């Protein structure tokens, strides 16, 4: 079952949830935004259901500026997840939420594996600048 264990760990790192959590007392201006881009392989025929699980878990997540789940147009069993966070600490804090743990139970069996994974430092962009500025000024 190593694939399921790895699937659960990666699902934790890509999901977010609606629960709130305390942010660290560090000033936001000094922290770089944190981004992740990753490819998730789905069990054949389960892409739509897994995408719904991922999308349903992201509304109202503190520190999450953007969380996009997209179909891979060249692979019917793959999703791309693109995330932008106010900082790495917010992303890390989200991984311990009970709702994320529940999503692992529900979505983990639908993950067949993983492709590329990249960490980034978002600078801004359409829809991100206002959110990032507001988050850094709170």
N, C-alpha and C positions, 0 to 999 in steps of 0.2 A: 503493500500500500504506500510506497514512497511518493507516487504521483499525487495521491489524495492529500498527504501531509504537505507536500510542496504547494499543491493547489490551495490549501487552506491558508498557508503562510502568504502566498501572493495575493489571494483574495483579501486578506486582512490589509495588505499594503495598498490595495487599490480601491477599497470601499470606503465610503464615509457614511455617517448616519445623522439622524436628527437630534440626538441627545446633546445636551450642552456640557461643557467641561471648563474648568478654570484654566485660563491662559497664564503663562509665566509672566512675572512682573518686569521683564526686560523691555526696554523701549523699542517699539516697532521700527523706528527710523533706522536703527543700526543693523537690522536683520535683512538679509536678502530674501526675496521671494523664493519659494521652492516649487519646482515642477517635476512631474513624472509623465512619461509617455511609455505605454506598454501594450504589447500584443498578447491577447489571451485566446487560446485555442479552446473551442467548445466541443463537448460531446456531439457527434453528428446529429443534426436535427434539433438541437437545444439552444441555438444561438439567441433566438427571440426571447425565450424564457429567462436565460441568464442575463441578457441585456436589461430586461424588466427588473430583475432583482437588484442589479447594480444601480439603475436609474432611480428606483424607488427609495434607495437608502441615502440619498444625498441632500435632500431639501433642508435648508436652514443650518448647515454645518458651520460652526464658528471657525473662522480662519480659512475656509475653503472658498476661493475666489472663482473657481471654475472647475467643473467636473463633467467631461464630455465622454459619452459612450457612443462609438460609431461602428457600423458594420464595415468589414473589410470587403471592398467590392471585388477583389480577386480570389477570395476564399470564403465560401459559404459557411464555414465553421470557425470563423475568427472575428474577434472584436478588437478595436483599439480603444484604450482608455487614456485620456489626456487630462491631467490635473494641474491646477495652479493654486498654491497656498500662500498665505501671508508670510509664512516662514516654515522651516522644517519642524520646529517644535509643535506647531499646530497639527501638522500631519501626523507626527509621532503620537501625540496625545489622542488623536482620533482612533488609533488602532486598538485601544483598550476598552472601547465602549461596548456595553452589552448588546446594542443593536447590531454592531459589526460582528460580534460573535454569533448572533442568531443568523445573520446573513451567510456566514460561513457554513453553518449546518444546512441551510437551504440551497446555497449556490455551489458549494464545494464539489458535490458529485457531478455537476454539469461541466466542470472544467477538465479538459483533456490534457492541457499542458500550456506552455508559454513560449512566446517568441522573444523578440527584441524588448529590452527595457532600458530606458534612458532617464537619467536625472538631469534637470535643467534649472536655470535661474531665470525665470521670466522677467522681462524688462517692462512690459506694458503691451498695449494693443487695444483694439476695439472691444469694448465691454470689460476689459480688465483694468484699465487705467483708473476709472472712477472707483471701482471696488477696492483696488489696491491702495489708492490714496486715502479712502475713507478708513480702511482697516489700519493703515499706518498712523493715522491721526487720532485713533481712539486710545 
